[in-house]
Amino acid sequence: MSISHAPPGSSEPDISRISTSKAGPDARPDDHAPLDLVPLVPTSSRRTRVPRWLRRTTGPLVLLALWQLLSSTGVLTSDVLASPGRIAHVGWDLIDSGSLTSAMATSLQRVAIGLLLGTVIGTGLALVSGLFRIGEDLVDAPVQMLRTVPFVGLIPLFIIWFGIGEAPKVAIITLGVTFPLYLNVYAGIRGVDSQLIEAGESLGLSRWGLVRHVVLPGALPNAMTGLRYSLGIAWLALVFAEQINADAGIGFLMVQARDFLQTDVIVVCLIVYAFLGLLADFVVRTLERLLLQWRPTFTGR
């Protein structure tokens, strides 16, 4: 006799099978034989799972190997794109001479100042516009108009206003950071469930209490999304900003390499940009996991 706990037509494995047996030809139906439990292992656990870190690194490694192969066979010449080995050698020379670390420090300082100013301005405007109707009437329309203007197109105007020093570079980064944060924080505030507001009022929370305990926590997921997006815009704005008569920074190294047709140095600078952007995104994602532990989310299957 066999008993299965799986429903008919189900693809799920049986939890257990119970079989009874009686040795010998004289076994009678009323004889009670010992039950034999046969554990079944789910099909999904029998498969050999590849570690996730290995799967995530497979794509870049394959691309790197293909790049090296094309460079070794002469399909990609050094004038078009230097080989990975050559780029690694040049990168080590730049680090050893101290020029790359100095340029990274200068660029990080510009991004940090611009990101701080953009976060304060964008979040402040979103709070005024999202919490107060009169604030929305006064703030939202001008912000939406300025948002449609490409910040790169304002570079000549910033040069006239602020000169060619650090001020126009920081201003471009600040402008690029402000609008994504404004849109996401504003959407987060206005997306808070009105029933939660009514529940807070019924519990006797003041206006500031509602903002502190209901509105701001409800808007925090959107704010973190806006911060991640703003970081990407900040590095994009930095690339344009450091083309403005810069005498230091990663963009300055790229301009020098462009003048001397050094594709290896240009690729090294692009890799540094990508690495710094990835590192900043990792920091924000870690902060997001710490601040949003109360919100269960779907992590994929």
Backbone bond lengths (Angstrom), bond angles and torsions (degrees), N, CA, C in turn:
res aa  C-N    CA-C-N  psi(-1)  N-CA   C-N-CA  omega(-1)  CA-C   N-CA-C  phi
1 M - - - 1.468 - - 1.521 108.33 -
2 S 1.297 116.61 138.90 1.464 121.78 -178.54 1.516 108.73 -130.08
3 I 1.316 116.34 130.55 1.461 122.04 -179.44 1.521 107.54 -117.13
4 S 1.339 117.71 126.52 1.462 122.81 -179.58 1.513 109.07 -119.36
5 H 1.328 116.11 135.89 1.457 121.19 178.97 1.514 112.33 -93.40
6 A 1.281 119.43 0.66 1.472 121.63 -179.87 1.510 108.80 -84.40
7 P 1.356 120.45 137.06 1.468 122.62 178.55 1.504 110.17 -67.93
8 P 1.357 116.31 155.70 1.479 119.22 179.15 1.511 110.68 -59.80
9 G 1.323 116.44 138.98 1.459 121.94 177.97 1.504 114.27 75.71
10 S 1.347 118.82 2.29 1.457 121.03 -179.00 1.506 109.69 -83.65
11 S 1.362 114.76 144.22 1.463 120.31 178.43 1.512 112.14 -87.21
12 E 1.334 117.45 -5.30 1.458 120.33 -178.89 1.533 109.73 -72.32
13 P 1.318 119.53 144.95 1.458 122.00 179.23 1.515 111.31 -70.86
14 D 1.331 115.89 155.25 1.450 120.62 176.85 1.519 109.30 -65.84
15 I 1.333 114.84 139.71 1.459 118.73 177.27 1.520 110.30 -70.10
16 S 1.299 116.72 -41.75 1.471 120.09 178.96 1.510 108.79 -157.40
17 R 1.269 115.24 158.11 1.463 122.17 173.05 1.527 107.70 -124.19
18 I 1.309 115.11 131.34 1.465 120.61 -179.36 1.511 107.23 -113.54
19 S 1.275 116.98 119.53 1.456 120.50 -179.36 1.517 109.13 -122.90
20 T 1.317 116.79 141.10 1.458 122.02 176.87 1.502 108.00 -116.91
21 S 1.292 115.76 141.23 1.459 120.01 -179.29 1.516 108.87 -146.50
22 K 1.316 116.27 150.27 1.464 122.60 176.68 1.514 107.71 -133.68
23 A 1.295 115.78 120.48 1.455 119.05 -176.95 1.525 109.50 -73.17
24 G 1.326 114.61 147.58 1.470 119.79 173.82 1.504 112.29 99.54
25 P 1.310 116.00 152.84 1.457 119.54 -178.54 1.507 113.49 -76.25
26 D 1.358 117.75 -15.91 1.460 120.95 -176.50 1.518 112.87 -91.04
27 A 1.288 117.20 14.59 1.463 119.68 -178.60 1.509 110.32 -67.62
28 R 1.351 116.61 132.40 1.450 121.76 179.71 1.526 109.59 -102.41
29 P 1.337 116.38 154.56 1.466 118.48 -178.44 1.512 113.10 -60.52
30 D 1.353 116.97 -26.93 1.464 117.56 -176.65 1.522 112.29 -85.51
31 D 1.342 117.05 -3.46 1.460 119.00 177.71 1.517 109.70 -69.99
32 H 1.302 114.91 138.17 1.471 119.70 -179.81 1.523 109.14 -99.95
33 A 1.303 115.49 108.37 1.465 120.32 178.61 1.520 109.36 -90.30
34 P 1.301 117.67 154.76 1.479 119.88 177.75 1.528 111.14 -64.77
35 L 1.319 114.45 142.60 1.462 120.01 179.50 1.516 109.73 -78.25
36 D 1.322 114.83 137.08 1.465 121.08 -179.59 1.519 108.10 -113.89
37 L 1.347 118.45 108.41 1.467 122.74 -179.32 1.521 109.49 -87.76
38 V 1.298 114.64 126.70 1.466 120.61 179.61 1.526 107.97 -114.37
39 P 1.330 119.45 102.06 1.472 120.64 -179.89 1.520 110.50 -68.87
40 L 1.314 114.78 142.12 1.452 121.32 178.20 1.515 109.47 -112.07
41 V 1.304 117.18 137.90 1.461 123.08 178.53 1.516 108.42 -95.30
42 P 1.357 119.26 127.36 1.459 120.50 178.70 1.516 111.41 -57.22
43 T 1.342 114.39 148.41 1.466 119.21 -177.80 1.518 111.74 -62.94
44 S 1.365 116.40 -36.39 1.459 119.42 -177.58 1.515 112.39 -64.58
45 S 1.374 117.11 -30.54 1.465 118.89 -179.59 1.513 112.63 -80.98
46 R 1.332 116.97 -13.51 1.465 118.83 178.58 1.527 112.13 -79.92
47 R 1.306 115.63 -21.32 1.460 118.83 -178.07 1.529 110.42 -73.36
48 T 1.295 114.77 146.13 1.457 120.32 176.53 1.521 108.71 -83.24
49 R 1.314 115.63 110.76 1.457 120.18 -177.44 1.534 110.48 -83.26
50 V 1.328 115.63 132.97 1.458 121.46 176.52 1.525 107.81 -83.20
51 P 1.323 119.57 132.52 1.467 120.74 178.57 1.528 111.15 -56.76
52 R 1.323 114.67 143.13 1.460 118.99 -174.94 1.519 111.68 -65.20
53 W 1.347 117.47 -37.13 1.464 119.18 -179.56 1.520 111.07 -63.27
54 L 1.353 116.04 -31.43 1.453 119.02 178.49 1.523 110.82 -72.17
55 R 1.334 116.52 -38.51 1.460 119.18 177.56 1.521 111.64 -65.69
56 R 1.329 117.13 -37.40 1.464 120.34 -177.85 1.519 112.11 -71.89
57 T 1.337 117.26 -27.17 1.462 119.82 -179.75 1.522 113.01 -92.30
58 T 1.323 117.29 -7.66 1.465 119.21 -177.95 1.521 111.63 -64.78
59 G 1.340 116.63 -46.65 1.462 120.21 -178.38 1.524 113.43 -58.54
60 P 1.351 119.10 -53.34 1.465 119.73 177.50 1.526 113.57 -59.60
61 L 1.341 117.59 -37.97 1.465 119.55 -179.78 1.531 111.32 -67.50
62 V 1.323 116.81 -39.57 1.464 119.76 177.25 1.523 110.31 -64.34
63 L 1.322 117.02 -42.62 1.467 120.67 178.26 1.523 111.06 -63.20
64 L 1.334 116.56 -40.19 1.462 120.43 178.60 1.520 111.23 -65.47
65 A 1.324 117.11 -41.24 1.461 120.48 178.47 1.530 111.19 -65.39
66 L 1.319 116.90 -39.99 1.470 120.23 177.54 1.522 110.99 -64.99
67 W 1.315 116.71 -39.58 1.459 121.76 177.35 1.525 110.42 -61.43
68 Q 1.332 117.22 -46.51 1.462 120.98 179.31 1.525 110.91 -64.22
69 L 1.328 117.16 -38.18 1.455 120.65 179.55 1.523 111.38 -64.50
70 L 1.314 117.02 -44.15 1.464 120.65 179.39 1.528 111.35 -65.48
71 S 1.332 115.85 -36.30 1.470 118.67 178.05 1.522 111.46 -70.54
72 S 1.323 117.37 -38.09 1.466 120.56 -179.07 1.514 112.11 -69.77
73 T 1.321 117.59 -34.27 1.463 121.02 -179.77 1.528 112.89 -83.71
74 G 1.327 118.37 -3.96 1.451 120.94 177.94 1.508 114.61 87.24
75 V 1.327 118.32 2.49 1.464 119.72 177.26 1.524 110.24 -66.04
76 L 1.342 116.44 -40.95 1.457 122.00 174.50 1.527 108.19 -105.36
77 T 1.289 116.98 111.84 1.464 120.63 177.77 1.521 110.33 -82.50
78 S 1.316 115.38 162.99 1.464 120.07 -178.73 1.522 112.27 -66.85
79 D 1.342 116.78 -24.62 1.456 118.94 177.64 1.526 111.79 -70.68
80 V 1.328 115.87 -30.05 1.466 120.01 179.19 1.517 110.59 -85.87
81 L 1.319 116.65 -52.92 1.459 121.69 -179.28 1.519 108.42 -155.89
82 A 1.318 116.19 123.17 1.461 121.03 -179.33 1.525 110.22 -69.50
83 S 1.326 115.52 157.20 1.462 121.25 -178.98 1.532 110.01 -74.34
84 P 1.338 117.65 158.76 1.475 119.81 177.33 1.523 113.25 -58.03
85 G 1.327 117.07 -37.89 1.457 118.80 177.97 1.517 112.29 -62.56
86 R 1.328 116.06 -43.47 1.459 120.47 178.53 1.526 111.22 -64.04
87 I 1.336 116.98 -39.92 1.458 120.86 -179.91 1.524 110.49 -66.18
88 A 1.325 116.91 -39.81 1.467 119.81 177.81 1.526 110.70 -63.95
89 H 1.332 116.96 -39.71 1.465 120.48 179.10 1.527 111.10 -65.22
90 V 1.332 116.76 -44.32 1.466 120.53 179.87 1.524 110.49 -66.20
91 G 1.320 116.93 -39.69 1.453 119.90 178.57 1.520 112.18 -62.23
92 W 1.330 116.09 -41.48 1.462 118.85 177.50 1.525 111.29 -64.77
93 D 1.328 118.28 -38.47 1.457 120.91 177.83 1.527 111.31 -63.62
94 L 1.358 116.46 -39.66 1.469 119.47 178.93 1.520 111.08 -67.17
95 I 1.316 117.03 -37.06 1.463 120.04 177.85 1.524 110.50 -69.61
96 D 1.339 115.94 -41.04 1.463 120.10 -178.62 1.516 111.73 -65.22
97 S 1.324 117.15 -35.75 1.468 120.53 179.22 1.522 112.54 -78.26
98 G 1.336 117.61 -15.79 1.463 121.30 179.00 1.510 114.29 89.44
99 S 1.319 118.30 -5.60 1.464 120.21 -177.87 1.527 111.74 -70.29
100 L 1.335 117.44 -37.62 1.460 119.63 -178.55 1.523 111.41 -71.63
101 T 1.323 118.30 -42.38 1.464 120.16 178.93 1.524 111.36 -64.51
102 S 1.335 117.02 -38.29 1.463 119.94 177.27 1.525 111.20 -65.72
103 A 1.332 116.30 -40.61 1.461 119.66 178.65 1.533 110.83 -66.10
104 M 1.329 117.24 -39.25 1.468 120.48 178.41 1.520 111.08 -63.56
105 A 1.315 117.16 -40.66 1.466 120.27 179.90 1.524 110.67 -63.85
106 T 1.327 117.41 -41.60 1.465 120.75 178.99 1.523 111.44 -64.99
107 S 1.321 116.84 -44.56 1.460 120.30 179.93 1.523 111.91 -65.62
108 L 1.337 116.63 -41.41 1.464 119.91 178.17 1.525 111.50 -62.66
109 Q 1.314 117.14 -36.64 1.459 120.16 178.34 1.525 110.90 -65.09
110 R 1.326 116.93 -41.71 1.465 119.91 178.43 1.522 111.72 -64.20
111 V 1.326 116.36 -43.92 1.465 120.06 179.77 1.522 110.82 -65.12
112 A 1.327 117.12 -40.91 1.470 120.47 -178.11 1.527 110.77 -63.47
113 I 1.335 116.78 -44.31 1.472 119.36 -179.56 1.524 110.55 -66.93
114 G 1.328 116.39 -46.06 1.459 119.40 179.34 1.514 112.64 -63.38
115 L 1.340 116.95 -39.65 1.464 120.43 179.49 1.523 111.06 -66.97
116 L 1.322 116.97 -40.18 1.463 120.19 178.59 1.527 111.19 -63.56
117 L 1.325 117.07 -47.78 1.469 120.28 179.92 1.530 110.85 -64.83
118 G 1.332 117.11 -43.23 1.457 120.01 179.52 1.515 112.74 -64.82
119 T 1.334 117.19 -36.62 1.458 120.55 178.36 1.521 111.00 -66.16
120 V 1.323 116.67 -43.57 1.469 120.37 -179.90 1.527 110.12 -64.90
121 I 1.321 117.31 -46.23 1.467 120.44 -177.18 1.529 110.83 -68.55
122 G 1.339 116.98 -48.70 1.458 119.94 -177.46 1.516 112.64 -64.50
123 T 1.335 117.40 -44.25 1.461 120.46 179.61 1.521 111.18 -67.50
124 G 1.330 117.14 -39.76 1.467 120.02 178.81 1.520 112.11 -63.00
125 L 1.326 116.79 -45.57 1.463 119.61 178.08 1.521 111.89 -64.24
126 A 1.332 116.99 -37.83 1.462 120.08 179.08 1.521 111.33 -66.56
127 L 1.324 117.84 -38.16 1.462 120.11 177.68 1.520 111.22 -65.06
128 V 1.323 116.81 -43.72 1.463 119.99 179.26 1.523 110.65 -64.13
129 S 1.313 116.38 -44.44 1.463 120.62 -177.65 1.518 112.51 -74.52
130 G 1.329 117.83 -32.79 1.452 120.14 -176.08 1.506 114.12 -84.42
131 L 1.332 117.36 -31.25 1.457 120.13 -175.71 1.525 113.01 -89.26
132 F 1.311 117.53 -24.28 1.464 120.67 -174.88 1.526 110.04 -126.22
133 R 1.303 116.27 134.44 1.464 119.83 178.73 1.516 111.52 -67.03
134 I 1.316 117.10 -39.08 1.463 119.13 177.89 1.522 110.58 -66.35
135 G 1.344 116.08 -32.72 1.458 119.05 175.65 1.513 111.93 -66.13
136 E 1.332 116.71 -38.51 1.459 119.92 176.55 1.527 110.98 -63.40
137 D 1.336 116.67 -40.93 1.458 120.15 -179.39 1.527 111.70 -65.21
138 L 1.324 117.09 -32.86 1.457 120.46 -175.88 1.523 113.51 -91.17
139 V 1.333 117.27 -29.73 1.465 120.64 -170.11 1.516 112.58 -104.02
140 D 1.328 118.15 -42.38 1.463 120.73 -167.71 1.520 112.52 -62.38
141 A 1.317 117.91 -45.32 1.475 120.31 -177.13 1.533 112.34 -62.39
142 P 1.340 120.29 -48.11 1.475 119.02 176.72 1.523 113.68 -61.22
143 V 1.343 116.22 -38.93 1.465 118.96 179.50 1.519 110.63 -64.78
144 Q 1.325 117.62 -42.20 1.456 120.82 179.52 1.528 111.40 -64.24
145 M 1.318 117.05 -34.65 1.465 120.22 177.10 1.519 111.09 -67.78
146 L 1.328 116.82 -45.73 1.458 119.99 179.84 1.522 112.08 -67.63
147 R 1.333 116.46 -29.28 1.460 120.44 -178.22 1.521 111.88 -65.02
148 T 1.319 117.35 -30.19 1.459 121.02 -178.39 1.525 112.68 -79.15
149 V 1.331 116.70 -10.48 1.472 120.00 178.74 1.528 108.36 -85.15
150 P 1.334 119.42 123.51 1.479 120.27 178.12 1.523 110.62 -61.34
151 F 1.328 115.64 126.01 1.463 118.43 -177.41 1.523 111.92 -66.37
152 V 1.340 116.75 -23.75 1.466 119.05 177.52 1.525 110.40 -66.81
153 G 1.348 116.71 -33.30 1.460 120.16 179.45 1.514 113.59 -68.86
154 L 1.332 117.39 -12.98 1.464 120.72 179.34 1.521 112.94 -90.22
155 I 1.323 117.33 -0.06 1.468 120.13 -178.53 1.533 112.21 -58.80
156 P 1.344 119.67 -48.27 1.481 117.63 178.49 1.524 112.56 -59.25
157 L 1.331 116.76 -38.15 1.463 119.40 179.26 1.519 111.30 -67.25
158 F 1.316 117.31 -38.50 1.464 120.71 177.98 1.532 111.19 -66.03
159 I 1.321 116.54 -35.65 1.467 119.38 178.09 1.526 109.96 -64.75
160 I 1.340 116.45 -40.47 1.467 119.79 178.34 1.520 110.78 -66.29
161 W 1.314 117.10 -39.80 1.459 120.60 -177.86 1.523 112.93 -75.00
162 F 1.335 117.01 -46.09 1.460 121.21 -169.40 1.529 114.09 -110.10
163 G 1.331 118.28 -4.58 1.448 120.09 -178.10 1.522 111.26 86.35
164 I 1.325 116.35 -157.40 1.465 120.82 -176.32 1.529 112.15 -115.31
165 G 1.320 117.24 18.90 1.455 120.76 -179.96 1.520 112.02 -86.03
166 E 1.324 115.49 -144.39 1.461 121.26 -178.44 1.523 112.40 -79.07
167 A 1.321 117.83 -24.71 1.463 121.03 -173.50 1.531 112.98 -59.92
168 P 1.336 120.78 -48.41 1.476 118.20 -179.92 1.518 113.23 -65.53
169 K 1.307 117.47 -31.94 1.472 120.19 178.71 1.530 110.60 -66.10
170 V 1.327 116.18 -46.43 1.459 120.19 178.59 1.529 110.54 -65.98
171 A 1.347 117.17 -36.56 1.464 120.73 -179.34 1.530 111.14 -64.33
172 I 1.325 117.38 -38.87 1.467 120.21 179.13 1.528 110.42 -65.13
173 I 1.330 116.91 -44.05 1.461 120.52 179.03 1.526 110.40 -64.66
174 T 1.324 116.85 -42.14 1.463 120.67 179.20 1.519 111.10 -61.05
175 L 1.318 116.87 -43.75 1.463 120.47 -179.82 1.524 111.29 -65.49
176 G 1.321 116.91 -39.07 1.455 119.65 178.96 1.521 113.09 -67.89
177 V 1.337 117.64 -29.36 1.459 121.85 -178.04 1.525 111.20 -82.66
178 T 1.318 118.17 -32.31 1.461 121.89 -170.05 1.516 113.08 -62.06
179 F 1.320 117.77 -48.13 1.467 120.36 -170.22 1.528 113.85 -70.24
180 P 1.335 121.29 -42.24 1.468 118.38 176.08 1.527 113.14 -60.75
181 L 1.323 116.50 -39.02 1.464 119.00 178.17 1.522 110.86 -67.41
182 Y 1.312 117.47 -41.08 1.468 120.44 178.91 1.523 110.72 -59.54
183 L 1.322 117.29 -49.09 1.461 120.84 -177.02 1.522 111.94 -62.34
184 N 1.319 117.66 -44.03 1.461 120.38 -176.29 1.525 112.18 -73.33
185 V 1.327 117.63 -41.16 1.461 119.43 178.82 1.525 110.28 -67.35
186 Y 1.321 116.83 -41.45 1.469 120.76 178.01 1.529 110.63 -61.70
187 A 1.345 116.89 -44.38 1.459 120.18 178.34 1.524 111.28 -65.21
188 G 1.326 117.29 -36.11 1.459 119.85 178.17 1.515 112.60 -66.28
189 I 1.339 116.56 -40.31 1.466 119.71 179.16 1.526 110.72 -66.50
190 R 1.312 117.04 -46.80 1.461 119.94 -179.09 1.527 112.49 -74.20
191 G 1.321 118.19 -12.78 1.457 121.05 179.13 1.516 114.30 -91.02
192 V 1.338 117.51 0.21 1.467 120.52 178.17 1.528 108.84 -67.40
193 D 1.325 116.32 136.75 1.459 121.85 -178.02 1.534 109.87 -62.81
194 S 1.318 115.53 128.80 1.466 119.68 -179.64 1.526 111.94 -65.03
195 Q 1.329 117.61 -26.81 1.457 119.98 178.01 1.526 111.77 -66.24
196 L 1.350 115.86 -31.83 1.460 118.58 175.34 1.529 110.70 -66.96
197 I 1.327 116.91 -36.98 1.463 120.50 176.88 1.529 110.22 -63.80
198 E 1.328 116.35 -44.61 1.463 119.91 178.87 1.523 111.41 -64.10
199 A 1.326 117.04 -38.70 1.458 120.01 177.66 1.526 111.14 -64.14
200 G 1.336 116.69 -40.64 1.458 119.55 177.45 1.514 112.58 -64.82
201 E 1.321 116.65 -39.37 1.463 119.87 177.48 1.516 111.80 -65.99
202 S 1.338 116.54 -38.15 1.468 119.60 178.82 1.532 111.61 -67.34
203 L 1.336 116.47 -25.08 1.466 120.13 177.14 1.523 112.53 -84.57
204 G 1.320 116.30 -1.85 1.459 120.01 175.89 1.510 115.09 89.80
205 L 1.322 118.54 17.92 1.460 120.53 178.59 1.525 110.04 -71.98
206 S 1.318 115.57 139.87 1.459 120.27 175.20 1.521 109.94 -75.88
207 R 1.318 115.92 177.81 1.468 119.54 179.54 1.522 111.02 -61.53
208 W 1.331 117.23 -43.79 1.455 120.45 177.87 1.521 110.60 -67.23
209 G 1.331 117.08 -35.40 1.455 119.85 177.12 1.521 112.15 -64.64
210 L 1.326 117.14 -38.91 1.461 120.52 176.20 1.523 111.09 -63.38
211 V 1.328 115.90 -43.06 1.458 119.83 179.98 1.523 110.59 -64.28
212 R 1.315 115.82 -42.52 1.469 120.24 -174.40 1.529 112.45 -74.38
213 H 1.332 117.38 -42.17 1.461 120.82 -171.32 1.523 113.73 -99.75
214 V 1.319 118.64 -16.18 1.460 120.78 -176.46 1.520 111.66 -120.19
215 V 1.328 117.32 -55.99 1.461 121.06 -171.19 1.526 111.49 -70.85
216 L 1.324 117.14 -51.85 1.464 119.18 -176.70 1.532 112.72 -64.96
217 P 1.353 120.69 -44.66 1.471 117.87 174.82 1.520 113.16 -61.48
218 G 1.346 117.44 -34.94 1.455 119.26 178.05 1.516 113.15 -69.20
219 A 1.332 117.11 -29.57 1.464 120.98 180.00 1.519 113.01 -88.21
220 L 1.341 118.03 -8.46 1.467 120.88 -175.35 1.531 113.67 -62.09
221 P 1.349 120.80 -41.28 1.470 118.69 177.63 1.520 113.21 -58.31
222 N 1.334 117.39 -42.80 1.466 119.75 177.39 1.518 111.30 -66.24
223 A 1.322 116.65 -36.38 1.467 119.82 179.46 1.529 111.14 -64.22
224 M 1.324 117.88 -39.83 1.450 120.65 179.25 1.529 110.81 -68.39
225 T 1.332 116.56 -37.01 1.470 119.30 174.77 1.522 110.84 -63.14
226 G 1.330 116.21 -43.05 1.467 119.36 177.10 1.506 112.91 -63.11
227 L 1.350 116.80 -35.20 1.461 119.65 178.46 1.524 111.24 -66.47
228 R 1.333 117.37 -40.90 1.467 120.24 177.87 1.521 110.66 -63.69
229 Y 1.316 115.87 -42.88 1.467 119.17 178.72 1.523 111.06 -66.13
230 S 1.323 116.50 -38.22 1.464 120.21 179.95 1.519 111.75 -65.57
231 L 1.329 117.32 -33.98 1.464 119.73 177.35 1.526 111.18 -62.97
232 G 1.340 116.79 -41.68 1.459 119.31 176.59 1.516 111.86 -62.10
233 I 1.334 116.43 -42.25 1.468 120.31 177.49 1.525 110.71 -65.29
234 A 1.332 116.88 -34.77 1.469 119.75 -179.17 1.524 111.36 -63.12
235 W 1.347 117.01 -42.96 1.464 118.77 178.93 1.526 110.99 -69.93
236 L 1.331 117.67 -34.52 1.460 119.91 175.76 1.524 110.72 -64.93
237 A 1.332 116.52 -43.39 1.467 119.88 178.44 1.520 111.07 -65.34
238 L 1.329 117.32 -32.79 1.465 120.04 179.26 1.523 111.18 -63.77
239 V 1.330 116.54 -38.57 1.476 119.55 179.06 1.520 110.09 -58.98
240 F 1.339 116.80 -44.98 1.464 119.83 178.88 1.523 111.20 -70.80
241 A 1.337 116.62 -38.43 1.461 119.67 -175.93 1.522 111.79 -65.97
242 E 1.330 116.47 -35.99 1.456 118.68 -176.66 1.527 112.54 -81.78
243 Q 1.315 117.28 4.26 1.455 119.90 171.19 1.531 111.74 -90.17
244 I 1.340 116.59 -2.64 1.466 120.97 -176.40 1.517 109.28 -93.89
245 N 1.299 116.67 87.55 1.466 121.56 174.33 1.532 112.13 46.62
246 A 1.313 116.31 43.32 1.467 119.87 -179.35 1.521 109.79 -80.14
247 D 1.322 115.76 142.92 1.463 121.04 175.80 1.527 111.05 -115.65
248 A 1.336 117.51 7.62 1.460 122.66 177.80 1.516 107.48 -161.10
249 G 1.322 114.84 160.73 1.450 119.54 179.39 1.522 111.64 108.85
250 I 1.335 114.95 170.07 1.463 120.42 -179.22 1.516 110.51 -66.32
251 G 1.334 116.97 -38.37 1.461 119.64 177.79 1.521 112.94 -62.40
252 F 1.328 116.88 -33.73 1.458 120.57 176.88 1.518 111.09 -64.45
253 L 1.336 117.19 -40.65 1.463 120.31 175.70 1.530 111.14 -62.77
254 M 1.330 116.93 -38.05 1.456 120.23 179.48 1.523 111.49 -66.76
255 V 1.320 116.82 -39.13 1.468 120.08 179.04 1.519 110.54 -65.11
256 Q 1.323 116.85 -43.39 1.462 120.08 176.99 1.526 111.40 -62.22
257 A 1.332 116.40 -43.10 1.461 119.66 179.34 1.520 111.77 -65.77
258 R 1.311 117.68 -34.11 1.466 120.67 177.23 1.522 110.96 -64.71
259 D 1.332 116.94 -40.71 1.468 120.61 -179.20 1.528 111.42 -65.17
260 F 1.335 117.07 -31.05 1.467 121.16 -178.37 1.532 112.32 -103.63
261 L 1.360 116.95 10.46 1.474 122.42 176.92 1.529 111.79 57.34
262 Q 1.320 116.42 40.62 1.463 121.76 179.48 1.536 108.94 -96.96
263 T 1.321 115.60 88.40 1.467 119.20 -178.52 1.525 112.22 -66.96
264 D 1.329 117.09 -28.47 1.462 119.05 179.95 1.526 111.42 -65.81
265 V 1.330 117.59 -41.75 1.460 120.68 178.38 1.531 110.48 -66.92
266 I 1.324 116.83 -39.02 1.466 120.10 178.40 1.524 110.91 -61.32
267 V 1.334 116.71 -43.57 1.468 120.08 179.96 1.525 110.63 -66.73
268 V 1.331 117.22 -37.88 1.466 120.05 176.68 1.531 110.30 -59.97
269 C 1.315 117.35 -43.43 1.467 120.83 179.26 1.527 111.35 -65.42
270 L 1.327 116.78 -39.32 1.467 119.64 177.63 1.524 111.48 -65.02
271 I 1.325 116.70 -38.53 1.467 120.66 177.38 1.524 110.23 -64.77
272 V 1.327 117.03 -38.63 1.462 120.30 178.40 1.528 110.16 -65.69
273 Y 1.343 116.80 -42.72 1.464 119.83 175.53 1.528 110.61 -56.07
274 A 1.328 116.11 -47.68 1.469 120.43 -178.32 1.526 111.17 -64.37
275 F 1.325 116.60 -41.45 1.466 119.93 -179.57 1.522 111.33 -64.67
276 L 1.326 117.57 -43.84 1.460 120.38 179.67 1.533 110.92 -65.49
277 G 1.336 116.62 -39.90 1.459 119.23 176.81 1.514 112.55 -64.02
278 L 1.349 116.35 -40.79 1.463 120.33 177.74 1.517 111.24 -65.57
279 L 1.326 117.29 -39.46 1.461 121.14 178.83 1.525 110.81 -65.07
280 A 1.334 116.82 -42.69 1.461 120.01 178.78 1.528 111.08 -64.67
281 D 1.326 117.18 -39.28 1.460 120.41 178.20 1.529 110.76 -65.50
282 F 1.316 117.06 -37.25 1.468 120.81 177.60 1.526 110.71 -63.63
283 V 1.316 117.01 -40.04 1.468 120.34 178.65 1.526 110.30 -63.38
284 V 1.334 116.78 -43.10 1.467 119.88 -178.65 1.526 110.47 -68.34
285 R 1.327 118.05 -38.77 1.465 120.41 178.87 1.529 111.13 -65.78
286 T 1.324 116.22 -37.41 1.463 119.18 176.19 1.525 110.68 -65.14
287 L 1.328 116.29 -42.80 1.458 120.44 176.77 1.526 110.89 -62.76
288 E 1.321 116.08 -37.28 1.466 120.37 179.01 1.527 111.23 -64.80
289 R 1.329 117.02 -41.24 1.465 119.49 178.06 1.525 111.87 -65.40
290 L 1.322 117.34 -33.69 1.455 120.19 179.72 1.520 112.27 -73.52
291 L 1.322 116.80 -39.86 1.458 120.55 -175.99 1.518 113.16 -82.61
292 L 1.332 117.03 -23.00 1.467 120.54 -175.46 1.524 111.28 -114.46
293 Q 1.331 116.90 38.03 1.454 119.90 177.34 1.528 112.22 -66.27
294 W 1.324 115.93 -23.96 1.465 119.89 -178.46 1.521 112.54 -76.18
295 R 1.318 118.21 -11.70 1.476 120.06 -175.21 1.518 110.23 -106.01
296 P 1.340 118.99 108.09 1.463 120.28 176.63 1.522 110.41 -72.76
297 T 1.311 116.38 135.63 1.458 121.15 -177.88 1.525 110.00 -131.49
298 F 1.313 114.85 161.53 1.449 121.45 176.64 1.528 109.50 -80.82
299 T 1.331 117.80 126.83 1.449 121.97 -175.83 1.525 112.80 -107.52
300 G 1.324 118.08 9.86 1.460 119.78 178.56 1.520 111.88 91.05
301 R 1.332 114.97 162.07 1.468 121.10 178.60 1.515 109.82 -130.87
